[in-house]
């Protein structure tokens, strides 16, 4: 199996089914964890040098961080519901405690957080999440900006949800963001946490570079995570199924500036 493709594992004692760290991924910035918890299950994440965005993928949770209490966070009972997510931003130097209120799927996105105390704990409600419809025709997809680069209350973390309709393409035309060369391009590592609806479906993601020293085409299933250390990374979902992915990005500068593959940029002109 490709080293870029991470399958979910049986829950550990904390309910964790994915644990991707900079060390395990072989890069510097992005971390991703997924927890599947049941009613009353608790999760404690200690304070350290990383900032985190806890995204309630489905279900509901009580959370406490920085002396603040947040009750019954969540907006959807199933990730397939077209409802904006609710998330909690937790800065470096601050721990967080979570208690599941029913069946809970929680994504914990992390990156280097800068100076502890430089940013406040922040609830990201559905009203705070930006929505846009990107592309046209079979390239149409729905974008939910949870932690975009224009907000000034995070250090390096970028988080976005994308829903790709049946038979459509996303992250397309192919683009990359693997050079620290602003204002032309930013260097951002990236994870794709995939969900497929109905869950027995599958989708495809290709990760490749200009020189093809990296060139992999991956069949992804519900719950898989794909690592994108560099290169282009288009995604397509077959007819009859809807694709969902949660992107986590981070790099030396908190800006999303990408470069389209020149062979396919003509698509944007038509």
N, C-alpha and C positions, 0 to 999 in steps of 0.2 A: 504494500500500500504506500502511496505517496507520503513523504514527510510533510507535505503541505496540508494533508487532509487529516483532521482529528475527529474520530468517532466518539460519541458520548460513552462514558463508562458507567458501571453500576455505581449508585450513590455511595460515597464514603460516609463516615460517621457524622459529618457535617451536612450531608445531603449534596455534596459537590459532584457533578457529573462531567464537568470540564474544568481543568485548571491549566491555563496557558500563562506562562511567565516569560519575561525577556530571556531568561536562561534556557528554558525548554524550547523556545522558538528560535533561539540563536540570533536575537537582535537586541536592541537597547531600550525600547520605550514601552511598547504596548503590552498590557496584561488583560486577560479575559477569564472570567469564571462564570459558570452556570450552576445554580443551586435549585434542586427540586425538593420542596419542603411540604410537610403536612401540617394540619391544624395544630397550633401550639408549639411547633418546632421553633427553636431559637438558633440564631446565628450571631456570633460576635466577631467583628473584625477590628483588630488592634490598630492603634495609631502608628503610622510610620511615615516615610518620606514620600509616599505616593498619594495622589488625589484619586478619587473614585466617583463614578456615576453609577448608582444602583438603579437599574431599569426594571420596573415591574412588567415582565413580559406577559404574564397572566396571573390572575388571582389577586389577593389583597394581603397587606402586611402592615404591622405597626413598626415604626422605626424611631430610634433615638440617637441623636448625634449633637455634639457641641452644646449640651444642656437643653436641647429642644426635643419635644415629643411630636411625632407625626402619626396620626391614627388612621387606620383603614385606607392606606394608600393603594390605589389601583383603579382601573377604569374598565377592565374587561375580564370575563371569566375564562376566555379562551383566546389564544394569540391570533386566531383567524378573524376575530371581530375587528371591523374597520373603525377603531376608536383610538384617539391619540393616547400615547403611553403617559404614565406618571413616573417620575424619577426623582432621586435625591442626590444632589451633588455634595460630596464630603471632601473637604480640602485636606492637604497634607497636615500631619500632626493631630488629626482628629479621628477617634475610633467611632464605630457605629454598631448598634445592636438592632437586630431584626427579629420579629416574631411573626410567624405565618398565621394568617386568619383564613383557614381553609387551605385548599391545594394552591401552592404558590410556585411559580417559576420566576426566578430572579436572576438577572444578568448583572454581574459586577465588572464594570469596565474601569481600567486603571492605567495611569501613566505617571511619570515623575511630576511632583507637585510643587516644586519651588520651595520658598521659605514657609515653614509652618506658621499659620496664622495670617498669611497674606490674603486669604480669601475666606468668605463666610460659608457656613452650611447654607444650602439653598434648595428649597423645594421647587421642582420643575413640574408644574401642573400641566394638564392638557391644554389649558389656555396659553401657556408659555411656549408650546411647541409649534413651530412654524410648519405650514403645509404648502406644498406646491406640486403641480402636475408637470412632469418633465417629459420631453420627447413628443413624438407623434406617431400615429399608426401603431404598428407592432413594436415600436420602441417606447411606448408610453409606460410610465411607472409613477407611483405615488411616493412622494418624499416627505418625511416627518423629521424636521430638524430639532433634535433634543438638545444638543450642545454644539452649536455651529461656531465658526471661527470669528463671527462678528461680536460675540458677547465678550465682555472684558473681565469676567469673574471666574476664569479658570486659567491654569498655567500652561498645559500642553495637550489636554485631552479634547478630542472631537468625537461626537457620538451622533449617529443618524439611523433611523429606521427607513427601510424601503420595501414597498409592496409592488410586485411585478405581476400583472394580470396574466391569465392563461394564454400561452402561446407567444408571449412577448419576450423582448430582450431588455437587459438593464446593464448598468455600467458600460454603456455602449453608445456611440462608437468606442472602441477600446482606448483607454487612456492610462497613463501612468503618472505617479508622483514619487519618484525615487531619486531625485537630484536636489541637493541643497543649492539652488540657483535662483533665488528670488531676485526680481519679480517675475521671472519666467516660469519657475517651477519650484515646488517645495518638496522636501523629503519627508514622507509620511509612511511609516509601517501601518499595516492594516489587517484586521481580522474580519471575516464574514461569518456570523452566526446564522445558520440557515434553518428555516422552517418551511415545510411544504404542506399545502392543504388541498385535498385530503392527505393525511400523513403517509399513506402508502406510496405516494408519488416520488418523483426524483427530478433533478434539474442538472444542468451542466455549467461548469465554470472552467475557463481556460486561464492560466497564468503563464505569461511568456515575455521574453525580452526581445529587443531588436535583433540581437545576434543569435537568438535561440539557444543560448547556453542554458537558459531555463525555459522550458516549453512543456507544460503539462496540461492535459485536459482531464478534469475530475468529474465523476458522477457523484453528486451530493444528494443525501437523503435527509429526512426530517431530523433535526438536532445536530447535524454535522457542523464543524467549524473549519473554514479554509484560511490558511495563513497566506498573506500576500507580502513577502519581504521586499519585492521589487517587481517591476514589469507591468504589463497590461493585464487586465483581469475582467474581461467581459463575462456576462452571465445570461443564460437563457432557460426558460421553463417551458415544458411541453404543453400541448393542448390538453385542456381538462383539469389542469392543476394551477394553483396560485402559489407564487413564490414570495417569501418574506425573508429579509435578512436585516440583521443589526450590525452596523459597521462601527468599529472602534479604530480610531486613527490617532497617531501621535508622532512627533518628531522634534527636531531642534527648535523649530519655529512653529507657532500655532496658527498656521495658514494652510488652506487647501487651495493649491494652485497646481493644475494638472496639465499634462501635455498629451494631446490626441495622437494616435498613430497616424502618420501622414498618408498611408495607403487608404484610410477609411474616412479621413476628414471631409471628403467630398460629400458625404451623407448630410453634413450639417448645412451645406450650401443648397440643397435641393428641398 
